[in-house]
Amino acid sequence: MKVPFLDLGPQHRSLRTEALAALAATYDATRFCLGKDVEDFEKNFATTLGYPRALGMNSGTAPLHVACMLAGFGPGDEVITAPFTFISSAWGINYVGAKPVFADIEEGTFNLDPAKLAAAVTPRTKGIIVVHLFGQPARMDEIMAVAKKHNLFVIEDCAQAVGAKYRGTPVGLLGDAGTFSFYPTKNLGGCGEGGAFVSRREELHTRARHIRVHGSDRRYYHDIVGGNFRMDGFQGALLNVKLPHLAAWTARRQAIAGRYLTGIKLAGVRLPEQPVYGQSVFHQFTIRHPRRDALREHLTKHEIGTDLIYPVPLHLQKCYASLGQGPGTFPVAEKSAATCVSLPIFPELADAQVEHVIASINSFA
Ligand SMILES: *Cc1c(COP(=O)(O)O)cnc(C)c1O
């Protein structure tokens, strides 16, 4: 039985008629950049997921960049983030001329370790970018306590955690700003590039809205330095078609994860921890095993697709060599990169496919 790591086909085939009709309407109305479809999506996204308001942007990297501009990070400032994440979590820090500083993650959840975070704070630290990796909310109470103590601006990278809550609060509302990605492989994926910005602070939302359109409120008047971070109309239209399905897709991801958590019995395997403060929306289901490469080969033989997310932590990427943090600097992140393997977990997987993954893992010797 074949089990692809990810197949975007079934979901898009099932929505084809509705999606193409929505695109046609947007096309006919020539609503190409922002416009009604994006405004509708912003309202629907906010209402459905519990945000006071939301701004559609043109990638998941865009709101991270905008949030770093809003925070006022700049040359000489340090911003702390996790070394075990997608590279984009850190890019915004570089874009505004500040310095990324890493703090190691926890073993259980792959998320920022609050004690390591506290230890990384210096007099130059101005902010934190918290990543809710793989859909699992990070330990926000402890992280916000560090932020309050040192007066730090907190950005939550929710690219993988759409729909997740921390102790009942939607992720992105705990810190100063939250960011989402609608890259096609994300839990809520567009048909192209997309992202969103949220904030519980209305003044930040207003400034983000101006930054999104070249720092302007009125056309051709630019009160602040901005950029082009606009979502296109087609993405707004498509995301409006997809959003009503998100809750069911998330429930299906959680059900598959539940099967993996109870079914996988292989000795030496480490399953992701399930903390009480926030249930994961399982963008990924990532396990660790000391013989990861052999386990992966075994699964390939059983026609099961897997992926290494992530094979190289950020501090060991060439682009950050100048930070001078070599191997051994962040042992938990490095061990995670060396032993992790992500399993198939998209909503359209059949139960039989999930059982095949479990049986195949358990038969690894
Ligand atoms: C996908 C992702 C991003 C960036 O999103 P893009 O839409 O590719 O720009 C940022 N952070 C994390 C953790 C991601 O997974």
PDBQT file of the ligand as one rigid body, heavy atoms in Angstrom, charges set to zero:
ROOT
HETATM    1  C1  LIG A 401       6.026  28.142   6.158  1.00  0.00    +0.000 C 
HETATM    2  C2  LIG A 401       6.664  28.827   7.308  1.00  0.00    +0.000 A 
HETATM    3  C3  LIG A 401       7.003  30.192   7.264  1.00  0.00    +0.000 A 
HETATM    4  C4  LIG A 401       7.006  31.041   6.043  1.00  0.00    +0.000 C 
HETATM    5  O1  LIG A 401       6.007  30.995   5.219  1.00  0.00    +0.000 OA
HETATM    6  P1  LIG A 401       6.111  31.345   3.646  1.00  0.00    +0.000 P 
HETATM    7  O2  LIG A 401       4.672  31.430   3.316  1.00  0.00    +0.000 OA
HETATM    8  O3  LIG A 401       6.830  30.220   2.988  1.00  0.00    +0.000 OA
HETATM    9  O4  LIG A 401       6.799  32.639   3.500  1.00  0.00    +0.000 OA
HETATM   10  C5  LIG A 401       7.499  30.780   8.421  1.00  0.00    +0.000 A 
HETATM   11  N1  LIG A 401       7.676  30.079   9.542  1.00  0.00    +0.000 NA
HETATM   12  C6  LIG A 401       7.394  28.772   9.619  1.00  0.00    +0.000 A 
HETATM   13  C7  LIG A 401       7.610  28.062  10.907  1.00  0.00    +0.000 C 
HETATM   14  C8  LIG A 401       6.893  28.098   8.501  1.00  0.00    +0.000 A 
HETATM   15  O5  LIG A 401       6.622  26.793   8.589  1.00  0.00    +0.000 OA
ENDROOT
TORSDOF 0
